[in-house]
C-alpha cells in the first residue's frame, strides 16, 4: 500500500497539539486496513523521523437522521504515533 494512502491526514486538535509538545505524540487519520508496521514505516518515510511506538483506535460510525430518513456515517481509524525525543514533525 502506498504511504499517501496509509496516512490520510494529520489530526490537528487542541488535545493533539498539547500531546505533541509535551509527550512527542502525533495523531493521524489512517486507512482502516493499515497495520501498525505499515503505519510506522509510512510515518518514518514521509516525515523522516524515528518512530518509537504506534497506538491505533477504531472509531465506530453512527446513524444520522434527516427528513428523508436515516443514513450511516462511517467510522474511521486513527493512529497515535510516538516519535524519538530528538525528532520533531512540523505540521504547519
RAQUIBEL-V825175 format. One record per pair of residues at least 6 apart in sequence whose C-alpha atoms are under 6 Angstrom apart, sorted by the first residue. I is the first residue (numbers start at 1). GAP is how many residues later the second one is. If there is no record, write none. Layout:
I & GAP
I & GAP
//
This chain:
3 & 39
6 & 24
6 & 25
7 & 23
8 & 21
8 & 22
9 & 19
9 & 20
10 & 17
10 & 18
11 & 16
11 & 17
19 & 6
20 & 6
24 & 58
25 & 56
25 & 57
26 & 54
26 & 55
27 & 52
27 & 53
28 & 50
28 & 51
29 & 49
30 & 47
30 & 48
32 & 45
44 & 6
49 & 38
50 & 33
50 & 34
51 & 31
51 & 32
52 & 30
52 & 31
53 & 28
53 & 29
54 & 26
54 & 27
55 & 24
55 & 25
56 & 22
56 & 23
57 & 20
57 & 21
58 & 19
59 & 16
59 & 17
59 & 18
60 & 15
61 & 12
61 & 13
61 & 14
62 & 10
62 & 11
63 & 8
63 & 9
63 & 10
64 & 6
64 & 7
//
